Amino acid sequence: MNIIKNRYWYFLISLLVIIPGLFFMGLHWAQNPKEGPLSLGIDFTGGSLLEVQFAPAEKRPSVAQVNALYNELSTSAQPIKDPVIQPLSNDSYSIRSKAMDEITKAKIVTEMEKRFASKVTVQNFTSVSAAVGAEVAGTAALAILFYLWWAFRSVQHAFRYGTAAILAMLHDVLVVLGVEAILGFAFGWQVDSLFLTALLTVIGFSVHDTIVVFDRIRENLSTYRRVEFETVINHSVVQTLDRSINTQLTVMFTLSALALFGGESIRHFVVILLVGVFSGTYSSIFNASPILVVWENQEWKTWFGGKKKEEEVVAS
């Protein structure tokens, strides 16, 4: 099985997948310059957290009913549409929304008691800082860069391996961000702390899978010293193919079940994980290793030079 031979087709597939996401990211940025390429939740923009308890427990409304109430009370002065609602227990909710004042909060509680015929107790009402997301993202990025440096520190041409792994990781990040932008337009999904958790998990999966393939490449390069570099790379990818696919399929089957039957509160998180794990498997096999071959052969010299330069490279 010669996987590496068709490397430019794999690069083209990746490009075709990424471009629509970039288009929707740019479209959202043009429509919402303050937010940027994605629709940001209150974990990044700041907002209000309201935790309420309903008594008796059986009077607790559904998530859809609470969401509808917020949408009805939303105004241009207090835009609180489409809050993030999570059950805390069988009688209470945690509700995150755009920033609102005490008057709006009181209106919401009063309307809840009236509409759902229940006694509503406010357990917590606080403002959420927008700085949390940036701090977490920055710390995570530094941790990943340190891990890549540590993993490839003793490999010959370590810079190439590290760069290829980072490029494969960036591929997965762009795929996830692009899908999030598309789903934001389709379903109104917003980037929150759970999305950030999913993205970092995807990065971990991608980097780990790439390192497994690269370790096999390193072992085979020392064993098959007289074999052509591209042949060794292809042999290494084929050797790890079953392991990579079987491991990721196990995760994807579990995530698919959670996406279908796990409930609305975790569906966004699970769908992003599902897309990212699939992308991570693809990039580890079809992007990271082929990049090493392109670099070793310095194929960019023949991209615009015609057949003459290509024949000179082959002859040398």
C-alpha positions, 0 to 999 in steps of 0.5 A: 500500500503506497500511501505517501505517493498520493500526498498532494491529493491529501493536501488538496483534500485538507485544503478543500475542507479548510476553505469553507470554514475560513469563508464562514469565519471571515463572514462572521468577522465582517458582520461582527468585527468586535467578536472576530471570526467566531461567535464568542460566549460569555466565557470570552466576552463576559456576562452573567451567571444565574443559578436558580432552584425550583420548588417543588422539583417537579415544577422545574421547567425544561431547558427549551422553556427557560431559553424561550423565556430569556428570548422573550425578555431580551431587549436591545438594551439587555440582549440576553438571547440564547443563554447557555443552560445547564442542569445542576440537579433535578430542581435547579439550573445554571444559566449563563447569558450576556451581561444583565443588571439586577432589574432584568434578573428580577424580571426573569425570576418573577416571570419564572414564578408566574409562568411555571407556578413554582417558587424560585430561589436565586442561589447565585448571581454573579458576573463572569470575567472575559479574561479566563478564556485568554489565560487558559488558551495561552497557558495551554499553547505554551504547554503544547509547545514544550511537549513538542520540543521534549518529544523530538529533542533527540531525533535527527532533523528534530526541527523537521519533525517538530514543524511537521507535527505542528503543521498537522496540529494547525490543520486540525485546529483550522478544521475545528474552528471552521466547523464551529464557524459553520455550526455557529451560522446554522445553529447559533452555537457559541465558543465557550469554555467547553469548546476550548476544552474540546479543542485542547483535547483534539490537539492532544489527540493529534499530537500524540498520534503524530508522535506515534507515527514519527517514533516508528519512522525513527526506528525504521530509519535506523534499521533500513539505512540503505532504503529510500527515505520515502519508502521508509516513511510509507512503510512506517505509516502502513505499520501504524495504520491499524493502530491509529485507525482502531484507536480513533474508531473506538473513541469516535463510536463512543462520541457518536453515541454521546452526540445522539443520546447524551442530551443537549447540554453536551452535544456541542462539546461532543460534536466538536470532539468528534470532528476533531478526532477524525481530523486528527487521525487524518492529519497524522496519517495523510499530512504529517508524514508526507510533509517530511517527504516533501521536505526531504526531497525539497520538492518545492524546487520543482513546483514551478520549474517544469520537468527539467528541474524535476529530472535533475533532482531525480538524477542527483 
